[in-house]
Amino acid sequence: MRSAAGQVVVITGSSSGIGASAARQLAARGAVVCLLARRADELEQVRAAIQADGGEAYAYPVDLTDDAATHATVEQVLADHGHVDVLVNNAGRSIRRSIKASLDRLHDHERVMAVNYIGSVRLTQALLPSMLAQGRGHVVFSSTMSTQLPIPLFSAYLASKSAVESYARSLAAELGHDGISTTIVYFPMVRTEMSGATDIYAAMRMMSADQAGGWLVKAALDRPTRVTSLAGAVTEAGMAVLPGVITKVSAPLFRQMDRNLRRRTRS
Ligand SMILES: NC(=O)c1ccc[n+]([C@@H]2O[C@H](COP(=O)([O-])OP(=O)(O)OC[C@H]3O[C@@H](n4cnc5c(N)ncnc54)[C@H](OP(=O)(O)O)[C@@H]3O)[C@@H](O)[C@H]2O)c1
């Protein structure tokens, strides 16, 4: 993996979970990390820990659903560091709710879209002019393996992640020749505050936040088109060829998985 020495990396969602771990790992490799999220105290803790370990980090508390605040933050980051080499769009929110229980909850879609899709596009487009002016820039998007194989009960969340993936592909296709590259990261389940919100997931085997942070480091430094598990890549290929069959076979398996997890959580 390449060194991160001197690279200015903006990481959203770095007040906790995968983003906080990625920030620590990138700073340990020499990156100057700019930490973005809403919770100022948590951001400060991550910043202070990085600094205590000899790294260089700066905290920029911001709500990425706020247009004016996001643009002001980008101006501040550019004023402080002159340029940004890598943007990691990792901030996100998830909602686990069935479609039947969401028929009068269109706001579920609006809320996750506001962060996962619009928030990512807003920040990317605010930084793009400076990246285009310098003739290079890499943009990473945190997505999920569940867009490769749709897990039930996450319709709003998965739609927002599929939307951001599509934007990432357009960005690479349209601006690749201007030096802009992208990586989509398809995480499996990861043990963080987000997955912890679903009680039955306590019984599920998951990737650690540090392992997942390592995937973001790979995305930021090696810059592949995607970072995925083998299972994700295989199911994605299967869905491309036989979407009906794969969905029919996998949906009952997911329901069975939830029943097993519920039983194990209670015992
Ligand atoms: N955990 C999993 O199983 C899993 C699986 C697949 C993909 N992912 C993706 O991985 C990414 C990181 O999630 P995580 O698991 O590490 O969960 P997490 O610990 O809950 O992190 C989510 C981060 O997003 C930030 N955030 C949320 N809304 C924001 C807003 N409006 N403005 C700015 N920041 C905001 C949160 O910070 P504040 O609350 O301080 O704003 C937090 O730092 C997400 O994009 C998620 O969809 C996670």
PDBQT file of the ligand as one rigid body, heavy atoms in Angstrom, charges set to zero:
ROOT
HETATM    1  N1  LIG A 301     -21.728  -0.745  10.350  1.00  0.00    +0.000 N 
HETATM    2  C1  LIG A 301     -22.082  -1.460   9.284  1.00  0.00    +0.000 C 
HETATM    3  O1  LIG A 301     -22.464  -2.643   9.418  1.00  0.00    +0.000 OA
HETATM    4  C2  LIG A 301     -21.974  -0.879   7.902  1.00  0.00    +0.000 A 
HETATM    5  C3  LIG A 301     -22.158  -1.745   6.810  1.00  0.00    +0.000 A 
HETATM    6  C4  LIG A 301     -22.099  -1.238   5.530  1.00  0.00    +0.000 A 
HETATM    7  C5  LIG A 301     -21.824   0.117   5.337  1.00  0.00    +0.000 A 
HETATM    8  N2  LIG A 301     -21.647   0.952   6.405  1.00  0.00    +0.000 N 
HETATM    9  C6  LIG A 301     -21.406   2.365   6.145  1.00  0.00    +0.000 C 
HETATM   10  O2  LIG A 301     -20.207   2.772   6.789  1.00  0.00    +0.000 OA
HETATM   11  C7  LIG A 301     -20.272   4.160   7.077  1.00  0.00    +0.000 C 
HETATM   12  C8  LIG A 301     -19.831   4.411   8.509  1.00  0.00    +0.000 C 
HETATM   13  O3  LIG A 301     -20.788   3.849   9.399  1.00  0.00    +0.000 OA
HETATM   14  P1  LIG A 301     -20.406   3.208  10.819  1.00  0.00    +0.000 P 
HETATM   15  O4  LIG A 301     -20.822   1.800  10.755  1.00  0.00    +0.000 OA
HETATM   16  O5  LIG A 301     -19.020   3.546  11.185  1.00  0.00    +0.000 OA
HETATM   17  O6  LIG A 301     -21.475   3.912  11.773  1.00  0.00    +0.000 OA
HETATM   18  P2  LIG A 301     -21.373   5.101  12.813  1.00  0.00    +0.000 P 
HETATM   19  O7  LIG A 301     -20.345   4.818  13.844  1.00  0.00    +0.000 OA
HETATM   20  O8  LIG A 301     -22.775   5.353  13.236  1.00  0.00    +0.000 OA
HETATM   21  O9  LIG A 301     -20.834   6.317  11.923  1.00  0.00    +0.000 OA
HETATM   22  C9  LIG A 301     -21.667   7.153  11.177  1.00  0.00    +0.000 C 
HETATM   23  C10 LIG A 301     -20.954   8.481  11.083  1.00  0.00    +0.000 C 
HETATM   24  O10 LIG A 301     -21.714   9.363  10.235  1.00  0.00    +0.000 OA
HETATM   25  C11 LIG A 301     -21.759  10.630  10.866  1.00  0.00    +0.000 C 
HETATM   26  N3  LIG A 301     -22.945  11.362  10.441  1.00  0.00    +0.000 N 
HETATM   27  C12 LIG A 301     -24.227  10.926  10.440  1.00  0.00    +0.000 A 
HETATM   28  N4  LIG A 301     -25.054  11.908  10.038  1.00  0.00    +0.000 NA
HETATM   29  C13 LIG A 301     -24.271  12.971   9.753  1.00  0.00    +0.000 A 
HETATM   30  C14 LIG A 301     -24.530  14.295   9.290  1.00  0.00    +0.000 A 
HETATM   31  N5  LIG A 301     -25.776  14.717   9.033  1.00  0.00    +0.000 N 
HETATM   32  N6  LIG A 301     -23.489  15.134   9.100  1.00  0.00    +0.000 NA
HETATM   33  C15 LIG A 301     -22.222  14.731   9.376  1.00  0.00    +0.000 A 
HETATM   34  N7  LIG A 301     -21.909  13.501   9.800  1.00  0.00    +0.000 NA
HETATM   35  C16 LIG A 301     -22.922  12.638   9.993  1.00  0.00    +0.000 A 
HETATM   36  C17 LIG A 301     -21.796  10.302  12.370  1.00  0.00    +0.000 C 
HETATM   37  O11 LIG A 301     -21.288  11.371  13.136  1.00  0.00    +0.000 OA
HETATM   38  P3  LIG A 301     -22.165  12.410  13.981  1.00  0.00    +0.000 P 
HETATM   39  O12 LIG A 301     -23.293  11.665  14.610  1.00  0.00    +0.000 OA
HETATM   40  O13 LIG A 301     -21.164  12.952  14.957  1.00  0.00    +0.000 OA
HETATM   41  O14 LIG A 301     -22.613  13.421  12.985  1.00  0.00    +0.000 OA
HETATM   42  C18 LIG A 301     -20.800   9.149  12.438  1.00  0.00    +0.000 C 
HETATM   43  O15 LIG A 301     -19.483   9.636  12.562  1.00  0.00    +0.000 OA
HETATM   44  C19 LIG A 301     -21.708   4.604   6.780  1.00  0.00    +0.000 C 
HETATM   45  O16 LIG A 301     -21.762   5.245   5.529  1.00  0.00    +0.000 OA
HETATM   46  C20 LIG A 301     -22.457   3.289   6.718  1.00  0.00    +0.000 C 
HETATM   47  O17 LIG A 301     -23.604   3.374   5.909  1.00  0.00    +0.000 OA
HETATM   48  C21 LIG A 301     -21.710   0.472   7.689  1.00  0.00    +0.000 A 
ENDROOT
TORSDOF 0
